[in-house]
Amino acid sequence: MPDKTRCWWCGADPLYIDYHDKEWGVPLHDDQKLFEMLLLEGFQAGLSWITILRKRENFRKAFRDFDPEVIAKFGKRDIERLMNDEGIVRNRLKVEGSVLNAKACLTLQQEGQTFDSFLWQFTGGKTLRAPSLTREQIQPKTLESDRMSKELLRRGFKFVGSTICYAFMQATGMVDDHIEGCWKYRKQSLPG
């Protein structure tokens, strides 16, 4: 859809445009999809997001649709399988961290909390929007992402620094950072 003005970062790549138009900033409340996005954001650290998008289907196959119950049971053989899978990002610390994240996610759920309610508590259960937003105003992290990161780390999650958490919050609609001029930009709702 070249006729629409979009956020600068998606450029002209059709995969990026589709992601921008259909996913980025759209509130996500499915536990398994949230877990998928958290893992993918962790794998993205140090790389471009388009690299992850291009490998996402391979990730889904390799990580069994990002089912935490399945991933939590991954052993040495699974780790080696993943390390030999050219279709994903083969970083041992991130692969092993995914297993730890699955276990931490299950622990959270065993405590009676959905992953959705746990994560969305950091935005008060709503999408945060700035009253106006330009490219220059977007920050790499916020107080909310700092709090989310600190709590995830405390609970044993890996690759969940504040910058990763903020990118995750943008991706899953906890934060709407579409900039002014983008066809998806919406002003903050003012109390009234």
CORRA-V700480 format. One line per field, one symbol per residue. ss: DSSP state (H for helix, E for strand, C for the rest). psi: psi as a letter, one per 20 degrees, with the letter a starting at -180 (. if undefined). A space follows every 10 residues. Layout:
ss: ???
psi: ???
This chain:
ss: CCCCCCCHHH CCCHHHHHHH HHCCCCCCCC HHHHHHHHHH HHHHCCCCHH HHHHHHHHHH HHCHHHCHHH HCCCCHHHHH HHHCCCCCCC CHHHHHHHHH HHHHHHHHHH CCCCHHHHHH HHHCCCCEEC CCCCHHHCCC CCHHHHHHHH HHHHCCCCCC CHHHHHHHHH HCCCEECCCC CCCCCCCCCC CC
psi: miiqprqhhi cjphgggggg hhgpjpppjp ghhggghggh hghhpirqhh ggghjghggg ghklkkohhg hhjpaggggh ghhjoiirom oghhghhhgh hgghghgghh jjpqhghggi hijkjrppqq hqprghipqi rrhghggggg hgghjjqqll rhgghggghg hjjhpokprp hqiippqppq p.
